[in-house]
Amino acid sequence: MDDKKIQSSLPHNLVLEDRKFLTVSSVREVDSFDEQNIVAFTSLGELTISGNGLHINRFSTDEGELAVEGSISSISYSDNVQ
């Protein structure tokens, strides 16, 4: 089965703990990242995470899971679904 089909069949979840730790599932790709913004493509659209001191702790393309640490101030989606 194609990797994109596998990832799109997984549920898309966000778990934010104390605005410092974020785990996102069903992530297809990380488009760009720096300490203020992370842009990722998920099964439900483009996800932008904004804040300060952001670091990607883990990104697994096999599992489609992204783990972010830092001071998270906003999380937003656009309708740009790949």
C-alpha positions in Angstrom: 0.0 0.0 0.0 1.2 3.5 -0.8 2.6 5.5 2.2 0.2 8.4 1.6 -2.8 6.0 1.7 -1.5 4.5 4.9 -1.0 7.9 6.6 -4.4 9.3 5.4 -6.1 6.3 7.0 -4.5 7.1 10.4 -6.5 9.4 12.7 -5.2 13.0 12.9 -4.7 14.1 16.5 -3.1 17.0 18.3 -2.0 16.7 21.9 -0.8 19.9 23.6 0.6 19.8 27.1 1.1 23.1 29.0 1.7 24.9 25.7 5.2 23.5 25.8 4.9 20.0 24.3 2.9 19.2 21.1 2.4 15.8 19.5 0.8 15.6 16.1 -0.2 12.4 14.3 -0.9 11.8 10.6 1.8 14.2 9.5 2.9 13.6 5.9 5.8 16.1 5.6 7.5 19.0 7.4 7.8 21.8 4.9 9.8 24.3 6.9 10.9 25.1 10.5 12.8 27.5 12.6 12.6 28.6 16.2 9.4 30.7 15.6 7.4 28.6 13.0 7.0 25.0 11.9 4.9 24.3 8.8 3.8 20.7 8.3 1.4 18.9 5.9 -1.1 16.7 7.6 -4.0 14.6 6.3 -6.3 17.5 7.1 -4.3 20.3 5.6 -1.3 22.6 6.2 -0.6 23.0 9.9 1.4 26.0 11.1 2.8 26.0 14.7 4.0 29.3 16.0 5.9 30.3 19.1 9.4 30.8 20.5 12.2 28.4 21.0 10.5 25.7 18.9 12.4 22.5 18.4 11.4 19.3 16.6 12.1 16.5 19.1 11.0 13.7 16.7 9.5 13.3 13.2 8.8 9.8 12.0 7.8 9.6 8.4 6.9 5.9 8.9 4.4 6.6 11.7 3.5 10.2 10.6 4.2 11.5 14.1 5.7 14.9 14.9 6.8 16.0 18.4 7.5 19.6 19.1 8.9 21.4 22.2 9.0 25.1 23.0 6.8 28.0 23.9 3.7 27.4 21.6 1.6 30.5 21.0 -0.6 29.4 18.1 -1.7 26.4 16.0 -3.5 27.0 12.8 -4.7 25.2 9.7 -5.0 26.2 6.1 -7.1 24.3 3.5 -4.1 23.5 1.5 -4.5 19.7 1.5 -1.8 17.8 -0.4 
